[in-house]
Structures are given as C-alpha cells and as structure tokens.
Amino acid sequence: MFNSPHSGRAYLSSFLQASRLDTTQIRQSEDAFVDLLIKDVEQLGAPVLKANFPRAYLDVNREAYELDPKMFHGKLPKHINSRSLRVAGGLGTIARIVGERREIYHTRIPAEEALDRIEQVYKPYHNTLRGLLSNVQDKFGLAVLVDCHSMPSANSNKNHDPKADFVIGDRFGTSCSAWLSSCAVGLLQNMGYNVALNRPYAGGYITENYGKPERGVHALQVEINRALYMDEHTHQPHSGFHNLRKDLMEFITALVEMVTESFTRETLAAE
C-alpha cells in the first residue's frame, strides 16, 4: 500500500487567519503534488492513503503528542513528548515553523485546539493506516508500506551528493528487508536516476513505527527531489511532472512484480 501524509492542500480559513504567513509561504512544508504523482498505482489494485489536510496544520508523520508547550496556552497532557529533536526544530505534531524557519502563528494557540486536531484528524488517520495494512497482510501474508514524500532541491542531500533525485529510507535496515530497499534503489538507478540510501532521510515516524519486518510488515520511505517535477518558487508543476509520473508508475509496477514474485517463490518453497 502507498501513503502520502504530507501532500494535503486543503487549508481551513480559520487556520490561515491564525497564521502570519501568506498562502504561498504556508505551503512550503507541503510534499506538493506527491499524491498526484502516485495516483496511478490505484490501477495496480494497491490501497492509497493520502492526507487532505496540510502538514502545517497537523503532521501525522510524528508521534501523536510531540508538542512544544511554548506554542500553547492552557493545559497539555502530562504524557506529551516535548524533548524530541523534531519539537526542538519546530516540527512537532503541531508545527511551529515551515520552510526556512518561518513562524506559522501570530500568538500562542489554545491547547484544546491542538488536542482536538489530534483527536479528530491524527488518530483517525492512523487508525485508517493500520486498518489498511492489516487488510493487506491478512490477504497476502505480508504487507509493504511505501511512504511517499518530496524534498527541497536546495538541501535535499546535505553533506552528500547534492544531485540526488531520490532518497530511499529503511531506517538503516530496520523497517524493511535489505532486499526490498536494494531493489528500490537498483530499479531507480537503472532508470537513470541518482539515488541515495538513508542519507539524509532514513525515514520518519511512520516508517519507523509501522515497519516491522519480523512481523511481516515492511515499510519503505521514498523521497523525491521537487526540482524533478515542480517550480519551487511558484509552487506549480512544470513540464517534468508527467514524465516523472510515468517513471514512478514504471518503478512501482516493477517493484510490485518483484515483491510478488519473491513472495510466491518463497511460498512455493515452503510448501
């Protein structure tokens, strides 16, 4: 199954009014148009889950309660995780910043509003994700989650090759089999793309939390360089969008076939 947790672009007017940013600046944290890039995988019969809500409003690729107390007025639960590196960087479950460290809010927001977002949006999203993965595993005996993201071209690979087109993340071999991540890297390289593994993006909360290969659930994160398909200044797709969409479908189809063939072969060998 495929997941696009950061491509949401439906902004509540109340959220925009509470922000100090304009409608272009607030969108800088989006994995823009990733849901459209992977839409064709539905033709393969694979479930696709996407967020309609924006990452700046709520980030489901975090623990449920990674919250910065300084952002809120009112009482927060005692079990919040206020010490994570993501919270320190302003990118908790309720983000403080977008893009180049632009502050989102004019003032502190009510704690009850943050908790309501978690109850009404975060928890249903993860309940759906767990349910879809469980259905896939029940039907096929294993499940593969491909968590799809995009990365800014300017700093997509800090301290490494700045021209990486894709970064495949498997939490350094813990969220999926090494065979699967190796297949993903090899397929993209054979298509002519520059591909990195785990550097600088090894996978976020979703990859880490759901990837349990010892239990038959494999999670792989795919980061796509935005320069391949969009103008990062105007926030609009460019001429490369359709070619990349076709290439992604070719890549995903080949990956699905390889996983299916491997699973069938292992099943027959077991019999």
C-alpha positions as a printed Julia matrix, in Angstrom:
271×3 Matrix{Float64}:
   0.0     0.0     0.0
   1.02    3.6    -0.58
   0.84    6.58    1.74
   1.2    10.32    1.11
   0.94   12.02    4.51
   2.33   15.45    3.59
   0.7    16.38    0.28
  -2.53   17.79    1.73
  -3.51   21.22    0.44
  -6.97   21.89    1.93
  -6.44   24.84    4.27
  -9.12   25.87    6.74
  -9.86   29.58    6.63
  -9.61   29.73   10.44
  -6.11   28.23   10.25
  -5.0    30.72    7.61
  -6.39   33.59    9.67
  -4.37   32.42   12.69
  -1.18   32.33   10.62
   1.22   35.2     9.97
   2.14   33.67    6.58
   0.56   34.24    3.2
  -0.96   31.43    1.16
   2.28   30.76   -0.73
   4.59   30.8     2.28
   2.39   28.44    4.31
   2.62   25.83    1.55
   6.39   25.45    1.79
   6.11   22.48    4.12
   3.92   20.52    1.68
   5.22   17.49   -0.18
   3.49   19.17   -3.04
   1.58   17.06   -5.58
   3.07   13.75   -4.38
  -0.45   12.32   -4.13
  -0.95   13.11   -7.84
   2.42   11.64   -8.78
   1.49    8.26   -7.27
  -2.22    8.29   -8.13
  -1.78    5.76  -10.97
  -0.84    3.0    -8.52
  -4.55    2.56   -7.89
  -4.58    0.76  -11.26
  -2.47   -1.97   -9.65
  -5.12   -2.56   -7.02
  -2.92   -1.17   -4.24
  -4.57    0.88   -1.48
  -3.54    4.54   -1.43
  -3.95    6.73    1.64
  -3.38   10.47    1.43
  -3.82   13.41    3.75
  -6.14   16.16    2.54
  -5.17   18.36    5.5
  -1.81   20.18    5.25
   1.27   19.22    7.19
   1.45   22.75    8.63
  -1.92   22.11   10.31
  -1.1    18.64   11.65
   1.79   16.28   10.94
   0.83   12.6    11.05
   4.47   11.6    10.48
   5.12   12.3    14.15
   4.18   10.72   17.45
   0.69   11.75   18.48
   1.87   14.14   21.19
   5.18   15.64   20.06
   4.23   19.1    21.26
   6.12   22.24   22.24
   4.49   23.7    25.4
   5.72   27.17   24.47
   3.35   27.17   21.48
   0.17   26.79   23.52
  -1.8    28.37   26.31
  -3.85   26.08   28.5
  -3.19   22.64   29.93
  -1.48   19.91   27.91
  -1.42   16.23   28.94
   1.49   15.05   31.08
   2.43   12.42   28.5
   3.48   14.86   25.75
   6.94   14.4    24.26
   8.35   17.92   24.42
  12.01   16.89   24.19
  12.21   15.27   20.77
  14.6    16.72   18.22
  11.63   17.35   15.94
   9.93   19.5    18.56
  13.18   21.34   19.18
  13.38   22.09   15.47
   9.85   23.49   15.41
   8.43   20.49   13.55
   6.36   18.6    16.08
   2.89   17.14   15.62
   1.65   20.73   15.56
   4.44   22.54   13.72
   5.74   25.93   14.78
   7.53   26.72   11.52
   7.5    25.98    7.8
  10.22   26.16    5.18
  13.16   28.39    6.01
  12.19   28.67    9.67
   9.17   30.88    9.06
   6.96   31.09   12.15
   3.39   29.98   11.44
   1.35   31.63   14.19
   0.82   35.2    15.39
   0.37   34.12   19.0
   0.09   31.03   21.13
  -2.82   28.77   20.24
  -5.22   27.11   22.7
  -4.06   23.74   23.98
  -7.55   22.35   23.5
  -7.36   23.21   19.79
  -4.15   21.2    19.42
  -5.68   18.26   21.28
  -8.8    18.47   19.12
  -6.69   18.22   15.96
  -5.04   15.1    17.36
  -8.38   13.51   18.25
 -10.25   14.49   15.11
  -7.51   14.16   12.48
  -4.36   12.4    13.7
  -5.96    9.39   15.37
  -8.46    8.64   12.56
  -5.64    8.84   10.01
  -3.52    6.32   11.85
  -6.5     4.08   12.55
  -7.12    4.0     8.79
  -3.47    3.35    8.02
  -3.3     0.47   10.49
  -6.53   -0.98    9.13
  -5.36   -0.89    5.52
  -2.04   -2.52    6.39
  -3.81   -5.18    8.4
  -6.14   -5.93    5.49
  -3.22   -6.28    3.1
  -1.34   -8.57    5.46
  -4.43  -10.69    6.12
  -4.97  -11.12    2.39
  -1.39  -11.73    1.25
   0.5   -12.86    4.33
   2.74   -9.8     4.29
   2.37   -6.06    3.76
   4.65   -3.48    2.16
   4.07    0.18    3.0
   5.63    2.72    0.65
   5.62    6.09    2.4
   5.93    8.82   -0.24
   7.46   12.26    0.29
   9.27   15.04   -1.54
  12.34   17.04   -0.61
  13.51   20.57   -1.45
  16.19   20.54   -4.12
  18.37   23.14   -2.4
  19.17   20.98    0.62
  17.87   17.59   -0.42
  21.14   15.87    0.39
  23.18   17.96    2.8
  26.79   16.83    3.16
  26.2    14.22    0.46
  25.62   14.22   -3.29
  23.55   17.37   -3.94
  22.13   15.92   -7.14
  20.2    13.02   -5.59
  16.88   12.58   -7.37
  15.55   10.06   -4.85
  16.39    9.07   -1.31
  15.23    5.64   -0.2
  14.85    5.23    3.56
  14.6     2.0     5.52
  15.71    3.23    8.95
  19.15    1.77    8.27
  17.81   -1.69    7.56
  15.32   -1.94   10.43
  11.99   -1.02    8.79
  12.1    -3.45    5.87
  14.22   -6.21    4.4
  17.53   -5.16    2.89
  16.44   -6.96   -0.27
  13.46   -4.65   -0.69
  15.36   -1.39   -0.25
  18.12   -2.7    -2.51
  15.52   -3.48   -5.19
  14.06    0.02   -4.93
  17.47    1.67   -5.24
  18.51   -0.57   -8.14
  15.31   -0.03  -10.13
  15.57    3.74   -9.93
  19.27    3.72  -10.75
  18.6     1.56  -13.8
  16.12    4.2   -14.94
  18.92    6.76  -14.89
  18.2     8.46  -11.57
  20.73    9.4    -8.91
  19.65    7.56   -5.76
  20.83    7.71   -2.15
  20.02    5.3     0.68
  19.14    6.67    4.13
  21.19    9.84    3.6
  19.96   12.3     4.64
  16.45   10.87    5.07
  16.26    7.44    6.7
  12.51    7.53    7.3
  10.23    9.27    9.77
   7.79    8.16   12.42
   5.53    6.25   10.02
   8.39    4.23    8.52
   9.84    3.51   11.95
   6.55    2.78   13.7
   4.92    0.57   11.08
   7.95   -1.16    9.62
   8.17   -4.47   11.48
   9.74   -6.91    9.01
   9.94   -9.63   11.64
   6.13   -9.45   11.79
   5.68   -9.41    8.03
   5.18   -5.65    7.62
   7.84   -3.81    5.61
   7.97    0.0     5.41
  10.0     1.95    2.89
  10.22    5.72    2.6
  10.67    7.34   -0.82
  11.8    10.98   -1.05
  11.53   12.7    -4.44
  13.54   15.79   -5.37
  10.97   18.52   -6.09
  13.08   20.02   -8.86
  12.22   16.97  -10.96
   8.57   17.96  -11.26
   7.8    21.43   -9.97
   8.91   25.05   -9.78
   9.68   25.51   -6.1
   9.26   29.3    -6.29
   5.85   29.43   -7.98
   4.73   26.18   -6.35
   3.44   24.85   -9.66
   4.2    21.62  -11.57
   6.46   22.07  -14.6
   6.97   20.07  -17.78
   8.8    17.28  -15.95
   5.72   16.33  -13.93
   4.14   13.97  -16.47
   7.42   12.21  -17.32
   8.15   11.65  -13.64
   4.62   10.35  -13.07
   5.13    7.8   -15.85
   8.54    6.82  -14.49
   7.12    6.38  -11.0
   4.41    4.09  -12.34
   7.08    2.04  -14.14
   9.18    1.89  -10.97
   6.27    0.95   -8.72
   4.94   -1.67  -11.15
   8.38   -3.31  -11.31
   8.75   -3.19   -7.52
   5.32   -4.76   -7.0
   6.15   -7.51   -9.5
   9.46   -8.24   -7.77
   7.84   -8.43   -4.34
   5.03  -10.64   -5.67
   7.44  -12.96   -7.47
   9.67  -13.24   -4.4
   6.71  -13.93   -2.12
   5.29  -16.58   -4.48
   8.67  -18.26   -4.79
   9.15  -18.33   -1.01
   5.6   -19.66   -0.53
   6.12  -22.46   -3.05
   9.47  -23.34   -1.47
   7.82  -23.52    1.94
   5.19  -25.89    0.57
